[in-house]
Amino acid sequence: MPQATPPQQYAATPNRHVLPTDTALFRLHERKRHAAEFKPAHVSFDSPGGRFDGTPEDPFPSYYAGLHVTTALAEVLLRNLGFGGDGQRLIRRAQIAGRRFSAVRTNRELTLVSLLTAPDLAAVAQDSWLVDAEGRDAYPHTRSWAVWIRSQASWADGLIWPSKRDTGKPAVVLFGDRCADALEGAEPELQIDLDTPIGEAWLTKMLAPYRAAVAPSPN
């Protein structure tokens, strides 16, 4: 499937998933960025970035988030992170440097293309490859599919799919050219800088069930 291209002669009818007004979205982001700030569009087809970023032909800003706290953490920090001989996963300290966990809320209803189930994926002529494939070789193709799905759903504010790293919970991406005004500012009580003692302790607690922790400080 990675080499397949979107079926240009197929007029798809994507399935819809509605996020109600006042839905909480959780995000892990660089501290220099605002919690509700969309990531600028990439300008290169093979640039690093997310699964459903825009392309040079359709360079939309994007906003990745989870509907659960652990999804936002796992999607960023547990990517390509293997287990050691003791069954533990160690997160490099560089991965949390300058990182902030935030929560924002939607100020209106958002309608997303659902990629949560096999029928949802089939509705856009795809299968689980679209939401599971990883890496520099795969992402240019998944991004092309995102652009095509957008073209089939002018009503869509974004996409929702099952997180690969937090099984059973959904991840979302919002399209900045369609709903950049739909997010409220960060909730102060839900902003945590991970590279602080309090943040590291909180992160350790959140990811303990995932057998993941921040690597010890070097002596």
C-alpha positions in Angstrom: 0.0 0.0 0.0 2.8 2.6 0.6 3.3 2.9 -3.1 -0.4 3.4 -3.9 -1.7 6.8 -4.9 -5.1 8.2 -4.2 -7.8 7.1 -6.7 -8.4 10.3 -8.7 -11.5 8.9 -10.4 -13.2 7.9 -7.1 -15.6 10.4 -5.6 -15.4 9.4 -1.9 -17.9 10.1 0.8 -15.8 10.1 4.0 -17.4 9.3 7.3 -17.8 12.0 9.8 -16.9 12.3 13.5 -18.1 15.3 15.5 -16.1 16.9 18.3 -18.6 18.9 20.5 -17.9 22.4 21.6 -15.7 22.6 24.7 -13.9 19.4 23.9 -10.5 19.2 25.6 -7.5 18.6 23.4 -4.1 17.7 24.8 -0.8 18.6 23.2 2.9 18.3 23.7 4.7 21.2 22.1 7.8 23.4 22.1 7.7 25.9 24.9 8.3 28.8 22.5 5.0 28.0 20.7 1.6 29.0 22.1 -0.6 26.0 23.1 -3.2 26.9 20.5 -0.7 27.7 17.8 -0.9 25.8 14.5 2.3 24.4 13.0 3.2 26.3 9.8 2.8 24.4 6.6 5.9 22.5 5.3 7.2 23.6 1.9 9.1 20.4 0.9 7.5 17.1 -0.1 10.0 15.1 1.9 10.5 17.4 4.9 10.3 16.0 8.4 7.0 16.4 10.1 3.7 14.6 10.9 1.7 11.9 9.2 -0.9 14.2 7.8 0.9 17.4 7.1 0.2 19.4 4.0 2.2 19.2 0.8 3.6 21.9 -1.5 0.4 21.5 -3.5 -1.8 22.0 -0.5 0.3 23.6 2.3 -2.1 23.9 5.1 -1.0 24.6 8.7 -1.7 21.7 11.1 -2.4 21.1 14.8 -1.8 17.6 16.2 -3.4 16.6 19.5 -4.9 13.8 21.6 -8.2 13.4 23.3 -6.5 11.9 26.3 -3.4 13.1 28.3 -1.4 10.0 27.6 -2.1 10.1 23.9 -0.4 13.4 23.5 2.6 12.2 25.5 2.9 8.8 23.8 2.5 10.1 20.3 5.6 12.3 20.8 7.8 10.6 23.4 7.3 6.9 22.7 7.8 7.0 18.9 10.4 4.4 17.9 11.3 3.8 21.5 12.2 0.2 22.2 12.2 -1.7 25.5 15.4 -2.5 27.2 16.5 -5.8 28.7 14.7 -4.9 31.9 11.5 -4.3 30.1 11.8 -0.5 30.6 11.7 2.3 28.0 13.9 5.3 28.6 13.1 8.7 27.2 16.2 10.8 26.4 16.3 14.0 28.4 16.8 15.9 25.1 13.3 14.8 24.1 11.7 16.8 27.0 14.1 19.8 26.8 12.0 22.9 26.1 8.8 20.9 25.9 5.5 21.9 27.4 2.3 19.9 27.9 -0.9 21.9 27.4 -4.6 21.5 27.3 -6.9 23.7 25.2 -10.6 23.6 24.5 -12.6 23.9 21.3 -14.9 27.0 21.1 -17.2 25.4 18.5 -18.2 22.1 17.1 -15.6 20.5 14.8 -16.4 17.9 12.1 -13.6 15.5 11.3 -13.1 12.8 8.7 -13.2 9.6 10.7 -10.4 7.1 10.1 -11.1 5.2 13.3 -12.5 1.9 11.8 -12.0 -0.4 8.8 -15.3 0.9 7.2 -14.1 4.5 7.8 -10.8 3.8 6.0 -12.6 1.9 3.3 -14.8 4.9 2.6 -11.6 6.8 1.5 -10.2 3.7 -0.3 -7.6 2.9 2.3 -6.8 0.4 5.1 -4.8 0.4 8.3 -1.6 1.2 6.4 -2.7 4.9 6.3 -2.7 5.2 10.1 0.1 2.7 11.0 2.8 3.4 8.4 5.8 5.3 9.8 9.0 6.9 8.7 10.5 9.3 6.1 9.6 6.9 3.3 6.0 6.5 4.3 5.0 10.0 5.3 5.2 11.7 1.9 2.6 9.1 0.8 0.3 9.5 3.9 0.4 13.3 3.4 -0.7 12.9 -0.2 -3.6 10.9 1.0 -4.5 13.6 3.6 -4.5 16.2 0.8 -6.8 14.0 -1.3 -9.1 13.3 1.6 -9.4 17.0 2.2 -10.4 17.5 -1.5 -13.2 14.9 -1.0 -14.4 16.6 2.2 -14.6 20.4 1.9 -16.6 20.3 5.2 -13.8 18.7 7.2 -12.0 20.6 10.0 -9.4 17.7 10.3 -8.9 14.0 10.7 -9.3 11.6 13.6 -7.6 8.1 13.7 -6.5 5.5 16.3 -3.2 6.3 18.0 -0.5 3.8 17.2 1.3 4.4 20.4 -1.7 4.7 22.8 -3.8 1.9 21.5 -7.5 2.3 21.8 -7.4 6.1 22.0 -7.7 8.6 19.1 -5.3 11.2 17.8 -6.5 14.2 15.8 -5.1 16.7 13.3 -6.8 20.0 12.6 -6.5 22.0 9.4 -5.3 25.5 10.1 -6.9 26.9 7.0 -10.3 25.7 8.1 -10.5 26.0 11.9 -7.5 28.1 13.2 -10.0 30.2 15.2 -11.6 27.2 16.9 -9.2 26.7 19.9 -9.3 28.6 23.1 -6.0 29.5 24.9 -4.3 27.1 27.2 -5.8 26.3 30.6 -3.3 27.5 33.2 -3.8 24.5 35.5 -3.0 22.2 32.7 0.3 23.6 31.5 3.3 21.6 32.6 7.0 22.1 31.6 8.4 18.6 31.3 12.0 19.7 31.9 11.4 20.7 35.5 11.4 18.5 38.6 7.7 18.8 38.9 7.2 18.1 35.2 9.5 15.1 35.2 7.7 13.7 38.2 4.3 14.2 36.6 5.6 12.6 33.4 7.0 9.6 35.2 3.6 9.0 36.9 1.7 9.4 33.6 3.9 7.0 31.6 4.5 4.4 34.4 1.8 2.0 33.0 3.6 2.3 29.6 6.9 1.1 31.2 8.5 4.4 30.2 10.5 7.0 32.2 13.0 9.8 31.6 16.6 8.6 31.6 18.6 9.4 34.7 20.7 12.5 34.7 24.3 11.9 33.8 26.7 12.1 36.8 
